[in-house]
Structure formats: C-alpha cells, structure tokens
C-alpha cells in the first residue's frame, strides 16, 4: 500500500507508531520497523545519553527506517538534532512545532521532519517553515489533545496544506486506515493500539487494565498538568480533579524535582527550559509548574505498573481493543483488512 508517507519515509506500510513517553523504546520501535511501519522513539523522557544508547539499540535490532520524537523546547534540543543527523535517523518528529531553524538544519542533513499538530493554523505554520509532513491528532487521541474530532480536523488540515498529512486520534484497524485515506491522509498514526502489543514494555497487568475498559472510560482533564489530557478514568484522576490549587502546585513542585534528578538536569537547566516552554507554549507560571506532573505520573503507571498512583494516557479507541498482538500481527492485519475493505467498495 504505497502512499505519499511510504515514499517519503521509506517504510512499507502507511502506519506510524507514535512517540509515547516511557513506552516507545527500542524494543517497540524496532518491532514496528521490522513489520514495515514507522516506529518513533520517545526521547522526551530520556537523557541525552539514554537517547544515544536507544538509537544504537534500534540500529542493532533493525535495518529499517525509524524516527525519534524530540522536544523543540528542550535545553539540549540542538545536541539531540545533531545526534539524529550523525546517526542517520530517517525521521524527526515533534510534539510541538519546532523552530524554522531546527527544521532547516534537519532537512539540510536529509532528515524527514514530521511535527504533530492539533489545529489547522499550526499545520499551516510548520508547512510554511518547510516541514515534510504533519501528523494531525483529533480529540479522540490519548495524552495531550484538542477539542475538534478527527473527522472534522483531518479534512480541514488536508485542504489547508500541500504536504502529506498523517491522521491520528481514533485509529486502530484497517477500516480506519481506509477512512483516513478517503479523507486525503497519507497514513495513520496510533498510540494506544501500539501500547497494547506484545513488544510494548508496559507491565502486563497495566495492559490488562486497559483492555478491561469501555468506550466511555476515558476522560479529558486539565488536572494532571494544566492542559487538556485524555487519560483513563481512575480514582487518582478523580482525586486530582477534586484537589485544591495549592495542593496541586505543591505536588507538581515535588514531581519537578523528581524528574530533574531522574534526567540529571541542573536547576539552571530546568529554569532555562521552563522559560522556553513558557514562551513557546504560552503557559502561565502555574501551568508551567503543573507540567512537571505529566512525566512522573505517567511513569508510575506505565513503567512501575502502579495504577493506583499513576496516570494512564489513553485514546478513546481503548474501549474497542481486546487483544495484545505482536506488532507484525497488528500491522499485517491492518493492511490486509484495509485492502479487503477497498476491494469491497462499490465501483
């Protein structure tokens, strides 16, 4: 199934595994790559040295194209970009819009740049700056998300830009891939579906907790880090929503210090990164402090398996999933089903 995405990145199938923090490590990314999809390493929760080790490990596991998700506002963003260039990583993805300069640096080195966006104006901006493609996520998606449904946002972005558009938010099977292609997308990107695979390093008990949920068992809350975040409904999330502002800020400060120690950042680096985040994301100081909650609360659930003390990001598709296939089984199933659906369409 050749599309503008497969031609651009060199993968066999128009299926992308998103760069989920604490989840998208070498084992998952290489499994997706070997199955013909585009696997994306999540670097936001890695130190620079950990990212370099992870890239080397993916290289050992596969000779297929893969990508790395970067934070454009990281204090060492330039060094990470240089690492990708030196390692000849095929794709650089961004959860937030990278600067024009970062895009130019990557493109000059032959790296494909694919930012993720949640609004038409953001897609237009990065397209004008030279991005090669965009991933557009509708409100059904897990983690940080917007209010506009994929079925409305996707065609709006397709009509607004002349670069390949990858659809995210609400996709998990071959029917969804065909629907995305019909809207004009060049492929689909999935997070929750790949989190629930055999190669995902999320603890088995946590995967089973996901599989037990229904279509209405996610909630969009601002209580985790101050911005809309789609997660599984849990007692912890309910407690966060009931907590007063002072309690939330105090917890966030503690989590900021925990994350600083984990990533071995100095306080000066944290402050510098915070100022950049405040400028680029237009966050208030309280929202900036709250942002520290996300990596640590996700780590409790997705790494440590503590569902009572951790937050579990999830797209609405979680309620439609009932198995833990290998990445090869999943991608083969999606592409085969898509071909069958297309064959059955009226001529």
PABA-130050 format. One record per residue (C-alpha): residue number from 1; residue in one letter; chain; x, y, z. Coordinates in pm, 1 decimal. Each point is the difference from the previous one (the first is absolute). Layout:
REM PABA-130050
REC num residu chaine     east    north       up
REC NUM      A      A        X        Y        Z
...
//
This chain:
REM PABA-130050
REC num residu chaine     east    north       up
REC   1      X      A      0.0      0.0      0.0
REC   2      X      A    210.9    283.9   -132.1
REC   3      X      A    -87.4    355.2    105.6
REC   4      X      A    176.1    335.7     25.0
REC   5      X      A    105.8   -101.4    353.7
REC   6      X      A    164.5   -326.3   -104.6
REC   7      X      A    181.6    175.8   -285.7
REC   8      X      A    119.7    277.0    231.2
REC   9      X      A    127.7   -220.3    283.3
REC  10      X      A     90.4   -323.5   -174.5
REC  11      X      A   -228.0   -223.5    207.8
REC  12      X      A   -214.3   -271.5   -158.6
REC  13      X      A   -335.4     81.9    161.1
REC  14      X      A   -169.2    334.7     82.2
REC  15      X      A    -22.6    -76.8    371.5
REC  16      X      A    180.4    206.9    265.6
REC  17      X      A     62.8    -87.9    365.3
REC  18      X      A      3.3    324.6    195.3
REC  19      X      A    280.8    106.7    235.3
REC  20      X      A   -165.8    -73.8    334.9
REC  21      X      A    209.1     98.6    300.6
REC  22      X      A    118.3   -298.4    212.5
REC  23      X      A   -158.0   -237.2   -257.8
REC  24      X      A    165.1     50.7   -340.0
REC  25      X      A    339.1   -154.5     68.7
REC  26      X      A    236.9   -200.6   -220.8
REC  27      X      A   -189.0   -329.2     25.2
REC  28      X      A   -333.0    144.0   -114.6
REC  29      X      A    148.8    232.7   -262.0
REC  30      X      A    213.5   -268.9   -161.4
REC  31      X      A   -291.8   -245.8     -3.1
REC  32      X      A   -215.0    255.9   -183.0
REC  33      X      A    281.9     75.0   -244.7
REC  34      X      A     60.1   -366.9    -72.8
REC  35      X      A   -373.9    -41.8    -62.4
REC  36      X      A      9.6    273.7   -262.9
REC  37      X      A   -139.7    292.1    197.6
REC  38      X      A    164.5    317.4    125.3
REC  39      X      A    106.1    -35.6    362.8
REC  40      X      A     75.8    317.3    195.9
REC  41      X      A    231.6      5.1    304.2
REC  42      X      A   -120.5    222.4    283.8
REC  43      X      A    293.8    212.6    114.3
REC  44      X      A   -176.1    249.0    229.9
REC  45      X      A     29.5   -238.9    294.7
REC  46      X      A    361.7    -95.4    -82.1
REC  47      X      A    325.8    168.8     87.9
REC  48      X      A    229.1     80.1   -290.3
REC  49      X      A    215.0   -306.1     74.0
REC  50      X      A   -307.4   -221.3     27.7
REC  51      X      A   -119.8    124.6   -337.6
REC  52      X      A    334.7    -76.9   -160.5
REC  53      X      A     -6.7   -351.7    149.4
REC  54      X      A   -360.7    -49.4   -113.9
REC  55      X      A     78.9    105.3   -357.3
REC  56      X      A    295.4   -241.9     -6.0
REC  57      X      A   -222.6   -281.2    129.1
REC  58      X      A   -264.6     61.2   -266.1
REC  59      X      A    277.8     -8.7   -259.6
REC  60      X      A    109.6   -339.6    136.0
REC  61      X      A   -354.0   -136.2    -16.4
REC  62      X      A   -101.2    123.3   -347.6
REC  63      X      A    135.7    136.9   -324.5
REC  64      X      A   -333.1    162.1    -83.6
REC  65      X      A    -83.2    374.8     21.2
REC  66      X      A   -116.2    136.8    335.8
REC  67      X      A    -42.7    336.0    169.3
REC  68      X      A     62.3    187.0    323.6
REC  69      X      A   -243.5    235.3    169.8
REC  70      X      A    166.6    316.7    131.3
REC  71      X      A   -100.8    287.6    222.2
REC  72      X      A     80.0    322.0   -179.9
REC  73      X      A     13.0    186.2    333.8
REC  74      X      A    250.6   -238.5    164.4
REC  75      X      A    317.2    168.2    122.1
REC  76      X      A    208.6   -243.2   -204.2
REC  77      X      A   -223.5     -4.8   -308.7
REC  78      X      A    286.6    101.9   -229.6
REC  79      X      A    220.5   -282.2    129.8
REC  80      X      A   -279.9   -252.9    -48.7
REC  81      X      A    -55.6    121.6   -354.2
REC  82      X      A    371.5    -47.1    -68.4
REC  83      X      A    -21.1   -353.4    144.9
REC  84      X      A   -280.8    -86.4   -243.6
REC  85      X      A    196.6    141.0   -290.5
REC  86      X      A    320.5   -182.6     92.5
REC  87      X      A   -189.3   -327.3     55.6
REC  88      X      A   -184.6     42.0   -332.3
REC  89      X      A   -341.0    -36.7    162.8
REC  90      X      A   -261.2     22.1   -275.0
REC  91      X      A   -274.4    202.8    172.2
REC  92      X      A    -13.9    272.1    265.5
REC  93      X      A   -343.2     51.8    150.3
REC  94      X      A   -107.5    271.9    240.0
REC  95      X      A   -290.5     17.8    243.7
REC  96      X      A     17.6    380.0    -21.2
REC  97      X      A     95.2    213.0   -295.8
REC  98      X      A    377.3     15.7    -49.3
REC  99      X      A    161.6    326.5    -98.5
REC 100      X      A     65.8     82.9   -362.1
REC 101      X      A    373.4    -29.5     72.5
REC 102      X      A    -31.8   -354.0    139.8
REC 103      X      A   -205.1   -106.6   -301.6
REC 104      X      A    257.5    142.8   -239.0
REC 105      X      A    289.4   -166.9    183.2
REC 106      X      A   -167.2   -339.9    -13.7
REC 107      X      A   -114.1     31.2   -360.4
REC 108      X      A    342.9    114.2   -115.4
REC 109      X      A    135.2   -324.9    145.2
REC 110      X      A   -264.9   -212.0   -174.2
REC 111      X      A   -213.9    -69.3    308.7
REC 112      X      A   -375.5     -6.6    -61.4
REC 113      X      A   -181.3    242.2    234.9
REC 114      X      A   -352.6    -92.3    114.3
REC 115      X      A   -147.5    216.8    278.5
REC 116      X      A   -327.4    -89.2    172.9
REC 117      X      A   -274.7    262.7     -0.7
REC 118      X      A   -346.5     42.5    144.3
REC 119      X      A   -124.7    297.9   -199.1
REC 120      X      A    -11.1    118.1   -360.5
REC 121      X      A    203.7    313.0     74.1
REC 122      X      A    279.9   -208.1    153.1
REC 123      X      A     11.1   -220.9   -309.7
REC 124      X      A     17.2    305.4   -223.4
REC 125      X      A    283.0    148.2    207.2
REC 126      X      A    229.6   -305.3     -5.7
REC 127      X      A    -78.4    -63.4   -367.6
REC 128      X      A    108.6    355.8    -79.5
REC 129      X      A    320.4    -59.7    195.8
REC 130      X      A     86.2   -305.3   -208.5
REC 131      X      A   -133.9   -302.1    191.5
REC 132      X      A    -18.9   -307.4   -225.1
REC 133      X      A   -328.8   -128.9    144.2
REC 134      X      A   -224.0     41.9    304.5
REC 135      X      A   -176.3   -233.5    239.4
REC 136      X      A   -339.6    146.8     86.7
REC 137      X      A   -164.6   -128.1    318.2
REC 138      X      A   -368.8     40.6     66.2
REC 139      X      A   -164.7     12.7    340.3
REC 140      X      A    -46.1   -377.7     19.1
REC 141      X      A    374.2    -45.4     48.1
REC 142      X      A    167.6    -80.0    329.9
REC 143      X      A    233.3    226.1    196.7
REC 144      X      A     -0.2    370.4    -78.7
REC 145      X      A   -287.3     60.4   -236.4
REC 146      X      A   -235.6    262.8   -138.6
REC 147      X      A   -375.2     37.4    -27.0
REC 148      X      A    -54.4    -50.1   -373.3
REC 149      X      A    -83.3   -353.1   -116.2
REC 150      X      A    227.6   -165.8   -252.9
REC 151      X      A   -280.3    -25.0   -255.6
REC 152      X      A    -21.9    380.5     -6.1
REC 153      X      A    363.2     95.8     62.9
REC 154      X      A    160.8   -242.5   -245.1
REC 155      X      A   -170.2    116.1   -322.1
REC 156      X      A     44.4    361.9    109.1
REC 157      X      A    377.1    -49.0     26.6
REC 158      X      A     14.5   -199.7   -324.3
REC 159      X      A   -169.1    290.4   -177.9
REC 160      X      A    230.0    257.8    159.8
REC 161      X      A    347.4   -139.6    -77.7
REC 162      X      A    171.6   -158.0   -298.2
REC 163      X      A    220.5   -244.1    194.1
REC 164      X      A    -91.6   -356.9    107.1
REC 165      X      A   -233.6    -18.5    298.8
REC 166      X      A     -2.6   -295.0    239.5
REC 167      X      A   -320.9    -54.7    197.0
REC 168      X      A      3.7    -69.6    375.3
REC 169      X      A   -270.6    -28.3    263.2
REC 170      X      A   -249.2   -286.3    -22.4
REC 171      X      A    186.8   -246.4   -224.3
REC 172      X      A     64.4   -365.6     76.9
REC 173      X      A    -93.7   -217.1   -300.3
REC 174      X      A    -11.1    -29.1   -379.2
REC 175      X      A   -338.5    169.5    -27.9
REC 176      X      A    145.3    306.0    167.3
REC 177      X      A    294.7      1.9   -237.8
REC 178      X      A   -234.1     -5.5   -299.9
REC 179      X      A   -209.6    278.5    151.6
REC 180      X      A    311.4    212.5     53.4
REC 181      X      A    113.2    -59.0   -357.1
REC 182      X      A   -347.3     96.6   -122.8
REC 183      X      A     30.3    329.7    187.5
REC 184      X      A    325.4     65.2   -182.8
REC 185      X      A    249.5   -114.3    264.6
REC 186      X      A    317.8   -186.8    -93.3
REC 187      X      A    -19.4   -240.2    294.4
REC 188      X      A    -99.1    -41.1    364.1
REC 189      X      A    188.2     42.6    327.7
REC 190      X      A    -97.5   -198.5    308.4
REC 191      X      A    106.9     13.4    363.3
REC 192      X      A   -238.6   -200.6    218.8
REC 193      X      A    -21.1   -283.6   -254.6
REC 194      X      A    380.7    -42.5      3.6
REC 195      X      A     16.7     39.3    377.4
REC 196      X      A   -216.9   -312.0     10.6
REC 197      X      A    233.6   -231.0   -192.1
REC 198      X      A    232.6   -277.2    110.9
REC 199      X      A    314.3    206.1    -61.7
REC 200      X      A   -120.0    293.1    209.1
REC 201      X      A    194.2      6.6    328.2
REC 202      X      A   -302.7    113.1    202.0
REC 203      X      A    -58.1   -255.0    281.3
REC 204      X      A   -243.3   -277.0    -90.6
REC 205      X      A   -235.3     82.9    287.4
REC 206      X      A    -27.1    358.7   -125.8
REC 207      X      A    -76.9   -122.9   -352.0
REC 208      X      A   -275.8   -218.6    142.0
REC 209      X      A   -140.0    303.0    183.0
REC 210      X      A    -16.6    184.3   -332.8
REC 211      X      A   -171.3   -292.0   -173.6
REC 212      X      A   -267.2    -10.5    269.5
REC 213      X      A   -117.4    353.8    -83.1
REC 214      X      A   -293.9    107.8   -212.8
REC 215      X      A    -50.5    277.1   -254.0
REC 216      X      A   -111.1    248.3    267.1
REC 217      X      A    279.6    -77.7    246.0
REC 218      X      A    231.6    285.4    -94.3
REC 219      X      A    -24.1    360.2    112.9
REC 220      X      A    159.8    324.6   -114.9
REC 221      X      A    135.3    180.7    304.7
REC 222      X      A    214.3    305.5     67.0
REC 223      X      A     82.1   -117.8    352.4
REC 224      X      A    307.2   -201.3    -99.2
REC 225      X      A    211.2    282.1   -140.3
REC 226      X      A   -223.4    298.4    -66.0
REC 227      X      A    -84.1    -74.2   -364.0
REC 228      X      A   -258.4   -242.8   -149.5
REC 229      X      A    122.9   -357.7     38.5
REC 230      X      A   -198.3   -314.9    -93.6
REC 231      X      A     57.9   -277.2    254.2
REC 232      X      A   -175.1   -303.4    142.8
REC 233      X      A   -257.8     74.5    268.3
REC 234      X      A    155.4   -102.2    332.0
REC 235      X      A    -37.9     87.3    366.6
REC 236      X      A    329.3    189.2    -21.7
REC 237      X      A   -127.0    219.8   -283.1
REC 238      X      A   -322.3     64.6    191.0
REC 239      X      A    209.9     98.4    300.0
REC 240      X      A    214.4    235.0   -207.6
REC 241      X      A   -311.6    172.3   -129.3
REC 242      X      A   -131.2     50.4    353.1
REC 243      X      A    331.1    124.5    144.5
REC 244      X      A     34.4    371.3     65.8
REC 245      X      A    240.9    216.1   -196.1
REC 246      X      A    260.1     28.9    277.9
REC 247      X      A     16.0   -378.5     43.3
REC 248      X      A     40.3    -49.2   -374.5
REC 249      X      A    283.0    250.8    -26.0
REC 250      X      A    184.6   -150.0    297.3
REC 251      X      A    -21.2   -348.2   -152.4
REC 252      X      A    122.4    138.8   -333.1
REC 253      X      A    305.0    160.9    162.8
REC 254      X      A     91.0   -333.3    160.5
REC 255      X      A    -41.7   -176.4   -333.9
REC 256      X      A    212.9    262.9   -172.8
REC 257      X      A    283.4    -77.9    239.5
REC 258      X      A    -44.9   -375.5    -49.3
REC 259      X      A     10.5     37.4   -378.2
REC 260      X      A    303.4    228.9     26.5
REC 261      X      A    191.6   -264.7    196.4
REC 262      X      A   -114.2   -276.3   -236.0
REC 263      X      A    120.2    185.7   -310.2
REC 264      X      A    307.2    138.0    179.8
REC 265      X      A    -84.2    360.4    -90.8
REC 266      X      A    139.3    289.4    201.9
REC 267      X      A   -240.3    252.4    150.2
REC 268      X      A    136.1    263.5   -238.5
REC 269      X      A    -88.1   -226.6   -293.8
REC 270      X      A   -347.3    -57.7    140.6
REC 271      X      A    -58.2    374.5     36.1
REC 272      X      A    134.4     67.8   -350.0
REC 273      X      A   -218.5   -271.7   -150.1
REC 274      X      A   -298.3    130.0    194.7
REC 275      X      A     44.8    349.2   -140.0
REC 276      X      A     13.3   -141.9   -350.8
REC 277      X      A   -313.5   -207.8     60.9
REC 278      X      A   -180.1    304.3    139.9
REC 279      X      A     86.5    202.9   -309.6
REC 280      X      A    -71.7   -266.4   -263.1
REC 281      X      A   -309.2   -155.0    159.7
REC 282      X      A   -134.1    325.6    145.5
REC 283      X      A    -45.8   -160.4    343.1
REC 284      X      A    -63.6    182.6    324.7
REC 285      X      A    250.7    -57.5    280.4
REC 286      X      A   -247.4   -228.3    179.9
REC 287      X      A    -56.0   -204.2   -318.8
REC 288      X      A    375.3    -21.7    -42.5
REC 289      X      A     41.4   -143.6    349.0
REC 290      X      A   -290.5   -240.2    -59.6
REC 291      X      A    170.2   -131.5   -316.7
REC 292      X      A    247.6   -183.1    223.2
REC 293      X      A   -275.6   -241.0    100.8
REC 294      X      A    -33.1   -165.6   -338.6
REC 295      X      A    323.7   -201.4    -33.7
REC 296      X      A      6.8   -116.1    361.6
REC 297      X      A   -366.7    -96.8     27.5
REC 298      X      A     19.6   -184.2   -332.9
REC 299      X      A    315.6   -177.4    115.6
REC 300      X      A   -174.4   -133.7    310.6
REC 301      X      A   -259.7   -176.0   -212.8
REC 302      X      A    175.9    -83.6   -326.1
REC 303      X      A    340.0    -99.6    140.1
REC 304      X      A    -53.5    -96.2    362.4
REC 305      X      A   -344.7   -148.8    -59.2
REC 306      X      A   -151.8    192.0    291.2
REC 307      X      A   -347.2     76.3   -133.6
REC 308      X      A   -110.0    140.7    336.9
REC 309      X      A    271.6    267.7      2.1
REC 310      X      A     51.3     55.4   -372.4
REC 311      X      A   -183.4    162.1   -287.6
REC 312      X      A    -73.7   -213.5   -307.0
REC 313      X      A    -28.0    194.9   -325.9
REC 314      X      A   -243.9   -162.5   -242.1
REC 315      X      A   -189.0     76.2   -317.0
REC 316      X      A   -371.3    -72.4    -26.9
REC 317      X      A     82.0   -303.9   -213.2
REC 318      X      A    100.2   -183.2    319.4
REC 319      X      A   -359.5   -116.0     33.3
REC 320      X      A     13.6   -167.7   -342.0
REC 321      X      A    314.2   -204.2     72.1
REC 322      X      A     -3.0   -352.6    140.5
REC 323      X      A    336.2   -157.5    -85.3
REC 324      X      A    378.7     34.9     23.7
REC 325      X      A    134.9    -88.7   -345.1
REC 326      X      A    362.1     21.6   -104.7
REC 327      X      A     83.7    305.9   -207.2
REC 328      X      A     42.8   -220.8   -305.6
REC 329      X      A   -342.8   -157.1     52.4
REC 330      X      A   -160.3    340.2     55.0
REC 331      X      A    144.6    174.3   -303.6
REC 332      X      A    -64.6   -298.8   -227.2
REC 333      X      A   -358.3    -15.6    125.1
REC 334      X      A    -57.1    372.8    -56.5
REC 335      X      A    141.2      1.2   -351.4
REC 336      X      A   -179.4   -321.8    -98.5
REC 337      X      A   -331.3    124.2    134.4
REC 338      X      A     47.0    333.6   -175.5
REC 339      X      A     58.0   -176.8   -331.9
REC 340      X      A   -311.8   -213.6     55.1
REC 341      X      A   -211.6    306.0     84.7
REC 342      X      A    120.4    183.0   -311.3
REC 343      X      A    -74.1   -305.0   -215.1
REC 344      X      A   -358.3    -11.4    130.4
REC 345      X      A    -73.3    366.6    -68.0
REC 346      X      A   -257.2     65.6   -273.8
REC 347      X      A    156.1     71.5   -339.3
//
